[in-house]
Amino acid sequence: MKTYSKTVAAIYKLKQDIHSLSEQQAEALQTATFVGMTSDEVIEYDKRGEKITEMIRQLTLLQKTQ
């Protein structure tokens, strides 16, 4: 039973993190629409996108164990 609750907690945390990063991505795009992005901001944007993709992969794997 502990493994199940750890999995549920991990799923919940991943969903929260994905949501937070997605909000940051949306905010960055909205700002970029008006003022553009510096090369550093583009790098950060791309890294967040990669992290979101990896977290979604992890979430999918965890949900399959349910």
TAGI-V731399 format. One line per field, one symbol per residue. ss: DSSP state (H for helix, E for strand, - for the rest). psi: psi as a letter, one per 40 degrees, with the letter a starting at -180 (. if undefined). burial: I if it has 16 or more other C-alpha atoms within 10 Angstrom, else O. Layout:
ss: ???
psi: ???
burial: ???
This chain:
ss: -HHHHHHHHHHHHHHHHHHHHHHHHHHHHHHHHHH---HHHHHHHHHHHHHHHHHHHHHHHHHH--
psi: ddddddddddddddddddddddddddddddddddeaiidddddddddddddddddddddddddde.
burial: OOOOOOIOOIIOOIOOOIOOIOOOIOOIOOOOOOOOOOOOOOOOIOOIIOOIOOIOOOIOOOOOOO
